[in-house]
Amino acid sequence: MAKKEQLCLSALRRAFGKWAGQCTDCGEWNSLVEAPNVSMPHHNKNVSKPAANRSASRELGGAPSGNYSGTHSAVMPLNAVSVTLDTRLPTGISEFDRVLGGGLVAGSVVLIGGDPGIGKSTILLQTATNMARADSLAGSALYVTGEESLAQVAMRARRLDLPADRLRVLAETNVETICAALTQEQPAIAIIDSIQTIYTDAINSAPGGVSQIRESAAILTRYAKQTGTALFLVGHVTKEGTLAGPRVLEHMVDTVLYFEGQSDSRFRMIRAVKNRFGAVNELGIFGMTDMGLKEVANPSAIFLSRYDKPVAGSVVMVSREGTRPLLVEVQALVDDSQGSPRRMALGLDFQRLSMLLAVMHRHGGIHTSGQDVYVNVVGGVKVIETGSDLAVLLACASSIKEKALPSSLAVFGEVGLSGEIRPVPNGQERLKEAMKHGFKYAIIPKANAPAKDAPQFKGINVIAVERLDDAIESAFEL
């Protein structure tokens, strides 16, 4: 046997991390191919040279070359596709069901992220114990922990006084072992806490890396779709507040939920930023107690401060989060600057605040060029809609003039660059929410104004405005 052939045989016992053009043992070119069902590549001297980049061989507007005679799924008209209604699995927590779009869908994959200690494991453990005791899903829930020991999970359940007699638990980080356990147990719901601790044997890298997260999530997602198991994945977040790992992770799953609020606050909020089975930007509000997360029955009431007398710089805004209106208080403090003027926004877009202050100067006659401006949304709520524009400017104007606006005033509306007050979606639903909480006045865009003879709005004085200067003038005349 030739010396080169002996080297080729010895290379069969070596593992190559990736395909290489030339074998380092025998010097042959294009002889490494991946062996089926084997964890290392092997030699094949008869293999043809690997194809070059196919996109480079295409002419502009031409068809790609190659043999594409493989089988594929049947092509059919869209109206011929059979559609079945999604079966919703209630979690036992109505606010959580609201964020999910009415409950869990069989075979769906939900990714939930948030800051450390904000309550991700707590609410999922509550959900798992509730669903494990449901009559239709009795004992059909599995909690897989990769960060904590089983004793730690049991201690949390006892501290929260949760009925954990039917919930099955597993401490494991290997995704193949987890899928084998899921196949054996066949649960209706499974929780993986967390995806950053899971790894697969197919990739030679540490858990938490981009490749491990992507491949492990793909394996778990494929299992959920094939078996109909509703799957929760817990994800870590970076210091910027985004989910750690590859962005493809969010594209891969069906629903992405984010915890909002500060860990030292009494309230927690879960927002759906992606949902294939429900409304996006839906918000669920919870209170953190010694017994875990409890849903808030009247969310608008917790964000409204009750003062003995009206306070300058405070305005109540009617926002809309998902499918429901929400009353939140916007506070502003405008003061003389001791140096370079500062602008700070908590719960609002900082760039939009700077733009709105310029609009107020140009079209409202109120300037803040030499003053610091601080704006805060009470309660830690993040308002991402443009319907907050008018409330922000009225709060700033109230602070500058040191004149309080009526505590029974509610405001909403978008402000354009030319000073016009633009309409916002679901204006009448916002008015009904303000009326329900006893507000007597509302400054709104003219396009959102209800008919004058509408009987359902007899208890509130609606002031419809078209321009920013009209809104400021109307507010300080009340």
Stockholm file with secondary structure:
# STOCKHOLM 1.0

chainA/1-478         MAKKEQLCLSALRRAFGKWAGQCTDCGEWNSLVEAPNVSMPHHNKNVSKPAANRSASRELGGAPSGNYSGTHSAVMPLNAVSVTLDTRLPTGISEFDRVLGGGLVAGSVVLIGGDPGIGKSTILLQTATNMARADSLAGSALYVTGEESLAQVAMRARRLDLPADRLRVLAETNVETICAALTQEQPAIAIIDSIQTIYTDAINSAPGGVSQIRESAAILTRYAKQTGTALFLVGHVTKEGTLAGPRVLEHMVDTVLYFEGQSDSRFRMIRAVKNRFGAVNELGIFGMTDMGLKEVANPSAIFLSRYDKPVAGSVVMVSREGTRPLLVEVQALVDDSQGSPRRMALGLDFQRLSMLLAVMHRHGGIHTSGQDVYVNVVGGVKVIETGSDLAVLLACASSIKEKALPSSLAVFGEVGLSGEIRPVPNGQERLKEAMKHGFKYAIIPKANAPAKDAPQFKGINVIAVERLDDAIESAFEL
#=GR chainA/1-478 SS CCHHHHHHHHHTTSCCSSCCSBCTTTCCBSCEEECTTCSSEEECTTCCCCCCCHHHHCCTTCCCCSCCCCCCCCCCCGGGSCCCCCCEECCSCHHHHHHHTSSEETTCEEEEECCTTSSHHHHHHHHHHHHHTSGGGTTCEEEEESSSCHHHHHHHHHHTTCCCSSCEEEECCBHHHHHHHHHHHCCSEEEEECGGGCBCTTSCSCTTSHHHHHHHHHHHHHHHHHHTCEEEEEECBCTTSSBSSCTHHHHHSSEEEEEESCTTSSEEEEEEEEETTSCTTCEEEEEEETTEEEECSCHHHHTCCCCSSCCTTEEEEEEEETTEEEEEEEEEEEEECSSSCCEEEESSCHHHHHHHHHHHHHHHSCCCTTEEEEEEETTSCCCCSGGGHHHHHHHHHHHHHTCCCCTTEEECCEECTTSBEECCTTHHHHHHHHHHTTCCEEEEEGGGCCCTTCGGGTTSEEEEESBHHHHHHHHHHC
#=GC SS_cons         CCHHHHHHHHHTTSCCSSCCSBCTTTCCBSCEEECTTCSSEEECTTCCCCCCCHHHHCCTTCCCCSCCCCCCCCCCCGGGSCCCCCCEECCSCHHHHHHHTSSEETTCEEEEECCTTSSHHHHHHHHHHHHHTSGGGTTCEEEEESSSCHHHHHHHHHHTTCCCSSCEEEECCBHHHHHHHHHHHCCSEEEEECGGGCBCTTSCSCTTSHHHHHHHHHHHHHHHHHHTCEEEEEECBCTTSSBSSCTHHHHHSSEEEEEESCTTSSEEEEEEEEETTSCTTCEEEEEEETTEEEECSCHHHHTCCCCSSCCTTEEEEEEEETTEEEEEEEEEEEEECSSSCCEEEESSCHHHHHHHHHHHHHHHSCCCTTEEEEEEETTSCCCCSGGGHHHHHHHHHHHHHTCCCCTTEEECCEECTTSBEECCTTHHHHHHHHHHTTCCEEEEEGGGCCCTTCGGGTTSEEEEESBHHHHHHHHHHC
//
